[in-house]
Amino acid sequence: MSKPTSSAPSQRMLRVGEQVRAALTQVLQRGEVRDPLIETTVLSISEVRMSTDLRVATAFVTPLGVADHAAPIEALNRHAKYIRGRLTPHLRQLKYMPEVRFKDDTSFDNYKKIDALLRSPEVMRDLTDDADADDKNGPNDKTGA
């Protein structure tokens, strides 16, 4: 009987992903990658997702204070093999050193859009109308009027 496949990452994938994220952060903070673009850009690694066989690590990176995110991501991907080698001392417990891929993290943009929607006048009006109705009826009033 085959095992059902799940889209959720396993506990091991999450643990190894966090270890890779911490190791990447150390390598980048120490300035071990000699590239002017990477050295002068503040990078935030929000998440590292591991493949099911733990051989590929996809790091989601946000370059802070830079309008063009593509250039720092390209620079990181150009130096991916070197970075992989610099990760080796930090991840000795792994059987295979994962291949590292870098992608732009767009989650902050999504959060910004949701925040703007929640602060829009239409939503604020609806929220204040609901709060006023609760105050008039009281918290235990079940009439719905």
C-alpha positions in Angstrom: 0.0 0.0 0.0 1.5 3.4 -1.0 1.9 6.2 1.5 -0.4 9.2 1.0 1.5 12.2 -0.2 1.1 15.4 1.8 1.8 18.9 0.6 2.9 19.9 4.1 6.6 19.7 4.9 7.8 17.1 7.3 9.2 18.0 10.7 12.7 17.1 9.4 12.3 19.3 6.3 11.4 22.2 8.6 14.3 21.6 11.0 16.9 21.3 8.2 15.4 24.3 6.4 15.9 26.4 9.6 19.5 25.1 10.0 20.2 26.1 6.4 18.7 29.5 6.9 20.8 30.1 10.0 24.0 29.0 8.1 23.2 31.2 5.1 22.6 34.2 7.4 26.1 33.6 9.0 27.8 33.3 5.7 26.3 36.5 4.4 26.8 38.4 7.6 30.5 37.6 7.7 30.9 38.9 4.1 32.3 35.6 2.8 30.8 36.3 -0.6 33.0 38.7 -2.5 30.5 40.5 -4.7 30.0 44.3 -4.5 26.3 44.0 -4.9 25.8 41.4 -2.2 28.2 43.2 0.2 26.4 46.5 -0.1 22.8 45.2 0.0 21.1 44.3 3.3 19.5 40.9 2.7 16.8 39.3 4.8 16.3 35.5 4.4 12.8 34.9 5.6 12.5 31.2 4.9 14.3 28.2 3.4 12.2 25.4 2.0 13.8 22.0 1.6 12.9 19.4 -1.1 11.6 16.1 0.2 14.9 14.4 -0.3 16.8 17.4 1.4 19.0 17.9 -1.7 17.6 21.3 -2.8 17.2 24.3 -0.5 15.2 27.2 -1.9 16.0 30.4 0.1 13.4 33.2 -0.1 15.4 36.5 0.1 14.2 40.1 0.4 16.8 42.8 -0.5 16.0 45.7 1.8 16.2 49.3 0.6 16.6 48.3 -3.0 14.0 49.0 -5.7 15.3 46.3 -8.1 15.2 42.9 -6.4 16.2 41.0 -9.4 19.9 42.1 -9.4 20.8 40.9 -5.9 18.9 37.6 -6.4 20.8 37.0 -9.7 24.1 37.8 -7.9 23.3 35.2 -5.1 22.4 32.6 -7.7 25.6 33.3 -9.6 27.5 32.5 -6.4 25.3 29.6 -5.3 28.1 27.0 -5.7 30.5 29.0 -3.7 27.9 29.7 -1.0 27.1 25.9 -0.9 30.8 25.3 -0.2 30.8 27.9 2.6 27.8 26.2 4.2 29.6 22.8 4.6 31.2 23.5 8.0 27.8 24.6 9.4 25.9 21.6 8.1 28.3 18.7 8.6 25.5 16.5 10.1 23.7 16.3 6.7 24.5 13.3 4.4 24.3 15.5 1.3 25.0 19.2 1.1 21.9 20.8 -0.5 22.0 22.8 -3.7 21.0 26.3 -2.8 18.6 28.3 -5.0 17.6 31.9 -4.2 14.2 33.4 -5.0 12.7 36.8 -4.3 10.4 36.8 -1.3 7.1 38.5 -2.3 5.3 37.8 1.0 6.0 41.3 2.3 4.3 42.8 -0.7 1.3 40.6 -0.1 1.2 41.7 3.6 1.4 45.3 2.4 -1.6 44.8 0.1 -3.7 43.2 2.8 -2.8 46.0 5.3 -3.8 48.6 2.7 -7.1 46.8 2.2 -7.9 46.6 5.9 -7.1 50.3 6.3 -9.3 51.4 3.3 -12.2 53.6 4.1 -14.8 51.0 3.1 -13.5 48.4 5.4 -13.0 50.9 8.3 -16.6 52.0 7.8 -17.9 48.4 8.0 -15.8 47.7 11.1 -17.0 50.8 12.9 -20.7 50.1 12.0 -20.4 46.5 13.4 -18.7 47.9 16.6 -21.5 50.5 17.0 -24.2 47.9 16.5 -22.6 45.6 19.2 -22.4 48.6 21.6 -26.1 49.4 21.1 -27.4 45.8 21.4 -24.9 44.7 24.1 -22.8 41.6 24.0 -25.5 39.2 25.1 -28.3 40.5 22.9 -29.4 37.7 20.5 -32.1 39.6 18.7 -29.9 40.6 15.8 -31.8 43.9 15.4 
